[in-house]
Amino acid sequence: MRHLLAGFLGGELDPMMKGRVDSDNYAFGLEKAENFIALSLGPLVKRQGFEFIRAADPSSTWLSAFRFSVTQEYVIEWGEAKTRYFTNGGRIETAPNVAYELAVPYVAADAPELSTQQSYDRLYIDHPGYPPAAIARVSAVTFSFATLDLRNGPFKDDNTDDTLTVTVSAGTGSGITITASSAIFDAGHVDALFRIQAKDFSDLPVWEPGMKDVTIGMVVRSDGKAYRAATAGSTGSVQPTHTDGSAWDGLSKNDVLNDKGPYGVQWTYLYDKFGIAKITAVGGGGTTATADVVRRIPDSCITVATRRWAHSCFSAAEGWPSQVALMWGRQIHLKDFDVIASVVGDYGGGQVNFATFTDSGTLAADLAFRRTLATEDPPLWMVADRRLLLGSASKELAIGPVNAQAAVSGENISSEPQSFYGSEPVRPVQIGSDTVFVERGGRRIRSASYEFTRDRYTADDITVAARHITSSGLIQLAYQRVPWPMLLALRADGQIVAHSNSKLDVKGFSRIVLGGGAVAKSIVSIVGADGKTDEAWLLVERDTPGGTQREIWRQTSWRELGTDQADSFYVDAGVRIAAGGGVATFNGLSHLAGQEVAVLAGGAVVEGLSVSGGGTLTLPDEAVPGVPYVLIVGLPYTATATTLPPEFKVQIGTIQGLKKRVRKLVLRLLDTLGMQVGQAGRDRLDDLPDLDRQANGPMDAPTPLYSGDTQGLVETEYDRNGQVTFSSSVPLPATITAAMLTMEVDQKDA
């Protein structure tokens, strides 16, 4: 009886699915897909190897991306209070083998908790333990770090306790003293902003048109602001409203009707109701603060105590924001339950404006705002979509305008729950129109997309048929767009889950297990040097004869059909060397010292080699090509796929539970060599005969890759599973597009 496996896009299925022989997932699924990637087109493709880039700093814990442009992206390696940078396949260095490093305040353990947002040449950073900051690209090979210059806030709500008042020693200058009626200052307020509003302007006369006998130096109030007369005379009819410099309120001429005048006084802007100071020291047991005035404080605050004051939202005392994003033309920060937005378009160059009032004390739609979320748990992530999406431990929220026809502002904003799955503190990735996040517990991956008919985001579980694939939990997500759209999810145990993203109902997952016992600690994807394909970069840790070490690896480009066999890169921590004809000895492989390696020399596999303790590899004479060739050497890994128990009908019904065996196997292969097959669960697998060197093949060249149908008898015994295993352990490509099994079923076993 013949059984066709027409594709493997179902990938590795959860053992709980073994009884669902009626499902499409089962029809296209596998029991095991390790280092074979199940592509959405159907085939199983052996995953590419990773090349060794550099040893990582021993303290490094995390990788992230700096996306300057679509053709220039960087990998940032985060270590203890330092960062390193990689681009175009290499590390940025100040001298040969000397890494360029940028000092940052974050300890290595903080790096996984950093929230980042790219904006052209600046990467904004939030972390609840540090002030908001940014890394800026100074040149193609240099960067700078600085905390953000927060202008005009953001501030907490004004004090409402009439007994807690403040006065100031001066309204301008540095080193002024702010005196409070009670202890309202803390050492953590140093370097934070403090806002003071005048109790009132009752000490100033109001400006009116036609006022006579105005003298130079006279101060009046107008439009909620204070002005000083720069000239004498009678006022004109144009009310002063300017916020900078001086302006006339009239033409300084007589009126037409009565020939009285002249009318017109020049007024110089002084201040409005609000003043801001930056605290530099705290004393008096918290009742006094020394400060520098950054926005003039009303003169009345010197003599008249006011309760209208507010601390900054951001400080060591009040806490720092945990998330940052760009949305609605604003820079958005998330602190606890507060969403805090900057003035529209007023951020950049390391400065952010959080002004919430005009100079006359009125609100405007484009000014900054702060809104508190009505939710049980503080959000753990925030990303910009058609709305601002947030995920907490209990639900997912979308923030947008109440009136969709108007811009989002402090008066036009709402927060609405979208789903109630809950999230892990793992930064989502955005794929097409979907936002992919990790559900609370770290075991499910959900893909949220906007559904017009329901007017909400729905978050489907894409791991529904492969929950086991996330065993140990997920800690980081990455996404490769080109050449194969692929979601990469890092497990806590160092394995990598690969999912070929598609809109198909059948969702295939595979696992990447690194060679040499290496475990991945972090993963990130950036555009390659060609500006077209995406590269996966890893921070790995592995045990070597010289001790445990951390390294930076980069996945090599996915192989295209027809690529020269000699360029096959299917090793980890690998190195590619252009060698001259007859060259047999290679030095400088210190990261592989004392370890067994897989070797491809001019497209031919050389087995049984190790690198010496000094980092030298020597090929046997018979394996050395006499012409220039490419040597690829690295840690070996094995790609393994095991089928599910087959399902088809016989005369007595389903074959499930019957004794059966695979008598003959036909595999449809593309550019494959070194494939082995056999009965699942057996130690010994057999080579496919059609992949051996043909009798008419040249003996002085490697066995060529094979494409087509290959068949052979499979040595199997009767069991109740009828499963087979495909394996590729040599450093060569392997692609399986279909499998045709000839089965023998013992129907008397029913």
C-alpha positions, 0 to 999 in steps of 0.5 A: 500500500502506498502512502504519500507525504506531500509536504511537511508544513505542519512541522513538529506537532505536540504529542497531544496531537498524535490522535488527531489523524483527521486533521490537516496538521497531522497530515502535514506534520512530523513527530520531530523536526530538529535542524530541519525547517518546515517551510510554508511551501511544504518542504523540509530544508536543512537549516543554515549554519552559523559562522563565528564572528568574535568572542563576546565580552564575558559579561554580555547578556543580550543582543538588540538592533540599531536600525539606522536605515534599510541598508545599514543596521547594527547589532548591539552587544550589551555587557556590563556598563558597555556596548559593542557594535557589529555590522556588515558581517563584522565587529566595529574595532578601534584597532585590529582585535580591539572592540569599539566600546561605548560606556552605558550605565546599565548593568548586564542583567538589565539589558533584557529589560530595556525598551527601545525605539528607533528614530533615524539616527537615535535609539531611545531607551527606557528602563524603570531603573534609569533616566530615559536615554538614547544612543545616537549614531555619530558616524558609521563607526561611532556612537554616543550615549546621553540621557534625554533632556526633558523640557517642561515636564512631565509633571505629576498632578498639582499639590492640592493640600493647602497646608503644603506651600512653597516660596522661592528666594528668587524667580531667576538665576542659579542656586535659588532656594525653594522653601516648603512648609513641610518635608516634600523633597527627597534626595532622589529629586536631585536633577529632577524638575519642579514646577511652581505656579503663582497663587494668583496675580493679585499683586499686579494691575491688569493691562487695559487700553488707554491707560495713561501715565505708564512709567518705565519699569511698571509691571502689569498682567495680560492674557495670564502673563506678566509684562514690564513697560519698556517705554512710558506713555499711554497704552494702545488698543492691542493687548499684549499676548506675546511670549518672548521679547518686546512688542508695542500695544499701539502705534504711539500716535494720537487717536483720530476722533479726539486727537488725544494721545499718543497711544502706545507702550512697548511691553517686555515679556517677563513670565506667566503663571508657571515657573520651572526649576531643576533641583540640584540639592536637598536640605533642611530635612526635606524642607528646602531645595537648591535649584536652577531656574529653567523657566522664570518663576513668578515674582509673587512666589518670592513673597506669597506662598503657593500650594500650586506645585508639582514634582516631576513624574520622572526621577530617582524618587518618583521612578523612571518610565519602563517603555518607550514608543513613537506614535501620533507624532509624539514620543510616548513613555509608559510609567506604571499605569501612566501613558505620557506623551510629548508635544507633537513633533517636539522631540529629537536631538536628545530633547523632549518637550512635555509642556502641557499648557500654553504660556497663558495657561490654556490647553491645546490639542498638540501639547503633551498629556498624561493619562492613567490606564484603568487596568489591574496590572502595569503594561509589560510592553508597548508597540505602535500599530494603527493604535498604541498596543499594550500588553499586561499580565492580564490583558491586551489594550489598544489606545486611540482617539475617541473621535477617530476624525480628530487627532489624539490629544489629552482630550481625545483618547481612550483605552479599550481592552482587546483580549484577556490572555495576558502577556510575558515581558517579551518584546513583540515583533511586528510581522506584516499587519500582525503583532506577535507576542508571548502569552503569560506563562511563556508557552503560547505565541499569539498573533494579534491583528485588527479585525474590522468586523469586530472593531478590535484586535484578535490574537490567535494562538499560532502554537495551538498544534505545537505547544510542546515546542516552547518547552522551558518558555520563551525569552526573546522574539526575532523576525527574518523577512527575506528570503523566507519569512520566519519567526524565531523564538528563543527558548530559555534552554537555549534552543531556537524555535523557527516558524515559517510565517504564513496565513495558512491554517496549518502552522509549522514549527521546527527547532534549532539545536546548536552544534557543539552543545552551544546554547543561545542566550540572545537572538536578533535579526538585522538586514545584511550587507547587501541591504536585501536579505536578513541575518540572524545573529546569536549570543551563545555560550558553550563549554570548550577545553579552555573553559566556558566562553561566550561568542557572537555568531551570524547565520549564513545566507540561506542557500539558493538551489544551484549554488556551488556545492563548495559554498555549502555552510552547514556547520556552527561557529564556522569559518570560511577560508579561501585556500590555495591549491595544495595548502593543507594547514590552517592556523588561527582557529583558536575558538575551535581549539581541541574540538572535533570539527566538521570540514568541507574542502572544495565541496568534499566532506573530510571526516574525523578531524580535530583542531589542535590545542594551538588552533591549527587544522591539518588536512590529510594529503588525500583530501587537499585539492590541487587547485584553489578551493574553499575550506569550511570548518566548524562544529558539526550538527545533525538535522533530524526529521521523524514522521508521524504514524501514517494514516490511511484506510484499508478494507477493515478501516484505519491502520492506526494500532495495526502492526505495520512496516515501511518496506520501500521509501522514495524521497523527492530531493533537491540538491541533497547529499549525505542523507540517511533513512531508517526505522524511527527509534533504531540506532542505525540508519542507512545511506540512500544508495542514489546519493552515492558516487555513480560509477561514471562519476569523476573520481577527482571531484566531490560527489555531486548534489542530487535532485530527483526521486531516490528509492531503496528498500528500508530495513524495518521491522513490524511495529504499531508505529510505522514511522521513519527518520530522515537524518543529515549529519554531514556539512552538506545541504538537504531538502525533502519535498515529498516522501512516498512510503510503500507500507505493509499492514498486518490486517489480521492484527485487528 
